[in-house]
Amino acid sequence: MSKRLVIDTSIMQSAGNAADPTSENCREFLIRVREICHRLVLTDDIMNEWKRHRSNFSREWIRSMMRTKHKCSALRPAHDKGVRDKILDKRISGPHREIMEDDMHLIEAALDADNIVASRDEEAKGVFAKASRQRGKGQLREIIWVNPDADFETVIKWLEEGAPENKANRFKLGNS
């Protein structure tokens, strides 16, 4: 079963042609997303971020996904001020708020798609995971956040199984 994945620029930038493990893991993750027939979520915010921070490999990968129209899901997330305000409430301030504001577009896109974010940003994952435990932030508990570099084999197996949604994966999949 094909899932719509929100893929952060941290993966797109890392998926270069270098021989280091992070680059290899991110590159192979993108290849497997395409081969397994999962779909890429495209929003204006995500595309603008990618344009500034993508590798040559990821540029070609995006083109290949776009050539096969069923592999891309163009979204215009309803920037629901109520959801944004609920997630970014007054209890969150300082650096944590900045991190959440920077990546809120990923959360909004995931909530409008299949609730999956793929990112190497463990700091953002931790901040959103912590916020998900606060009262009134139940929507964040719906997000599955995967990091193909943190636990490559587990993430690839999860993709191959159709990216199943289960409580054990929420904000946890990809951790060592």
C-alpha positions in Angstrom: 0.0 0.0 0.0 1.4 3.4 -1.1 1.8 6.1 1.6 2.3 9.8 1.1 5.6 10.8 2.8 6.7 14.3 3.8 10.5 14.3 3.2 12.6 17.0 4.9 15.4 18.8 3.3 17.8 17.2 5.7 17.5 14.0 3.8 17.4 15.7 0.4 20.6 17.5 1.2 22.4 14.5 2.6 21.6 12.2 -0.3 24.5 13.2 -2.4 27.0 11.0 -4.2 29.4 10.9 -1.3 30.6 7.5 0.0 29.9 8.3 3.7 27.2 6.2 5.5 24.8 9.1 6.0 24.8 10.0 2.3 24.4 6.3 1.3 21.5 5.8 3.8 19.6 8.9 2.6 20.2 8.1 -1.1 19.1 4.5 -0.6 16.0 5.6 1.4 15.0 7.9 -1.5 15.6 5.1 -4.1 13.5 2.7 -2.0 10.6 5.2 -1.6 10.5 5.4 -5.4 10.8 1.6 -6.0 8.3 0.6 -3.4 5.8 3.2 -4.9 5.4 5.4 -1.9 4.5 8.9 -2.8 6.2 12.2 -2.2 4.2 15.1 -0.6 4.9 18.4 -2.4 3.9 21.7 -0.9 5.2 25.2 -1.8 7.1 25.5 1.5 8.8 22.1 1.1 9.7 22.8 -2.6 11.2 26.2 -1.7 13.3 24.6 1.1 14.5 21.8 -1.2 15.5 24.3 -3.9 17.9 25.9 -1.4 19.3 22.7 0.1 19.3 19.7 -2.3 22.0 17.6 -3.7 22.4 16.8 -7.4 21.2 13.3 -6.7 18.0 14.5 -4.9 17.3 17.0 -7.7 17.3 14.1 -10.2 15.3 11.9 -7.8 12.6 14.6 -7.5 12.5 14.9 -11.3 12.0 11.2 -11.6 9.2 11.2 -9.1 7.5 14.1 -10.9 7.7 12.4 -14.3 5.6 9.6 -12.8 2.7 11.7 -11.6 1.2 9.1 -9.3 4.4 9.3 -7.2 3.8 12.9 -6.1 1.0 14.4 -4.1 0.7 18.1 -4.4 -0.9 19.6 -1.3 -1.8 23.0 -0.3 -2.1 22.4 3.5 -4.8 24.3 5.1 -2.7 26.4 7.4 -5.2 26.0 10.1 -4.4 28.8 12.6 -6.2 26.9 15.3 -4.0 23.8 14.9 -0.8 25.9 14.6 -1.8 27.9 17.7 -2.6 24.8 19.6 0.7 23.2 18.8 2.7 26.4 19.3 1.0 27.5 22.4 2.4 30.0 25.0 4.0 27.2 27.0 6.6 26.7 24.3 9.2 29.5 24.0 12.8 30.2 23.2 14.8 27.7 21.1 12.2 25.0 21.2 9.6 27.4 19.7 12.0 28.4 16.9 12.7 24.8 16.0 8.9 24.1 15.9 8.2 27.2 13.9 10.9 26.2 11.4 9.5 22.7 10.8 5.8 23.4 11.4 5.3 23.1 7.6 6.4 19.5 7.8 3.8 18.7 10.5 1.0 20.6 8.6 1.8 18.7 5.4 1.9 15.3 7.3 -1.4 16.0 9.0 -3.0 16.6 5.6 -1.4 13.5 4.1 -0.6 10.2 5.8 1.0 11.5 9.0 4.5 10.6 8.1 7.6 12.8 8.3 11.0 11.5 7.1 13.8 13.7 8.5 17.3 13.4 10.0 16.6 16.3 12.4 16.6 14.5 15.7 16.4 17.8 17.6 13.2 18.7 15.9 11.8 15.2 16.4 12.6 15.5 20.1 10.9 18.9 20.5 7.8 17.8 18.7 7.7 14.5 20.6 8.0 16.4 23.9 5.2 18.7 22.8 3.0 15.7 21.8 2.8 14.7 25.5 1.3 18.0 26.5 -2.4 18.3 26.9 -4.3 19.5 23.8 -1.6 18.4 21.3 -3.1 15.0 20.4 -2.7 15.7 16.7 1.1 15.5 17.1 0.7 12.0 18.5 -0.6 11.0 15.1 2.7 11.8 13.4 5.2 9.0 12.6 8.7 10.5 12.4 11.3 8.3 10.7 15.0 8.9 10.3 16.6 6.7 7.7 20.1 7.5 8.9 19.5 6.6 12.6 18.3 3.0 12.0 18.4 2.3 8.3 17.5 -1.3 8.2 14.4 -0.8 10.4 13.2 2.1 8.3 13.7 0.2 5.0 11.8 -2.8 6.4 9.0 -0.5 7.6 8.8 1.1 4.1 8.7 -2.4 2.5 5.9 -3.4 4.8 3.8 -0.5 3.5 4.8 2.1 6.2 2.3 0.7 8.7 0.8 3.0 11.3 1.0 1.6 14.7 1.5 3.1 18.1 5.1 1.7 18.5 6.2 3.8 15.5 4.9 7.2 16.6 7.9 9.5 17.1 10.0 6.4 17.7 10.8 4.6 14.5 14.4 5.1 13.5 15.8 5.4 17.0 18.6 3.0 17.8 
